[in-house]
Amino acid sequence: MTTTSYQVSERRACMTLALARSTIRYKSTADPQTALRMRLRDLAGARVGYGYRRLHILIEREGWRVNHKRIYRLYREEGLAMRRRPPRRRKACLKRELRPLAA
């Protein structure tokens, strides 16, 4: 992958893209939650069949006070999503046999 460097000032580039310069210079101050991420990864490795909802319950039992939405976000960011199962075919959708008429 090659990168091309254009000799354009930040101000001009932002003006061309109609972006505020503060957007480009923004540095997040959010806590990366590394301890929680590691614990979530460990639990997901030990309990392979568990989704984020069950893992949230296990983490709460350990004493973490964490919102389920945060657990879901970290679960996705860590790439821990369970594999998707193929959908079950409903029996009503299977090839029906003609029923005998009531006498």
N, C-alpha and C positions, 0 to 999 in steps of 0.2 A: 504494500500500500504506500503510495507516494503522497506527500503533502506538498501543496503549492503555497508559497508565501507571497502575498501581495503587499506591496509597499504602500499601505493606506493607513491613515491615522485611525485611531479608535473612534474619534468624534465623527469623521466622515463615514466610516463603515456603519456606525449606528444610525446616522442620518439617512443613509441610503436604504437601510433595512427598516426604518421607522421604529427603531427600538430606543428605549431610554438607556443612557449609559449606566445608570444605577443597576439595571437588570444584568448587564454584562459583568459588572464589578461585584455583584452580590456574593457574599460568603455565608453559608449557612452556619448558624450557631446551635443547631439541634444536637442533642446528645445522641451518639451513634448506637447506644444500648448494646454494647459489645457483650456484657455478661449475660444479658437476656438472650441475645442471638446465639451465644454458645450453648446455653442451657436448652434452648428450643431445638437446636441442631442435635444435641445429645439425645434428648427425648425422642425426637423424630427418628433417629437412627436405631434406638432401642425398641421403639414401638412403631414398626413400619406401617402397620395398617391403620394407624390413627391419623385423623385429619386435624385441622387447626382447632376445631371445636373441642375435641377431647384433650388435645395438648393444652389448650387454655385452662381446662379444668384441672389438669395435673399441675400446671404451673401455679394456679391459684392455691392448690392444696399445699404447695411448698412454701407459701407465704408471700409470693409476689403479688403486689397490688397493681395489676395491669388490665387495661381495657381490652375486650375481645377484638376490637378493630385494630389495635396496635399489633396484637398477636397475628392477625390475618395479614397485615401489611408486611411484617417481618417474615412470616411464613412464605409469602410469595417472593420477597426479595432474596431469600436464601435459596430459592428454587426447590422447596421441599414438597411441592404439590404432588398428591398421589396420582397414580396413573388413572386415566379415565377408563371405566369399564364399558364394554360394548352394551348398548341398550338391550334389555330383555324384550323379546318379541311377545306381545300379548297373545294369549290363547285365542281370544275372540278374533284376532286378525289372521290367524292361520287359516289355511284352506278349509272352508266349511263343507261339511257333507250335507246333502239335502235331508231334511228331517221328514220322517213319514207323517202324513196328515192325520190328524185325530179323527177317529171314526165316530 
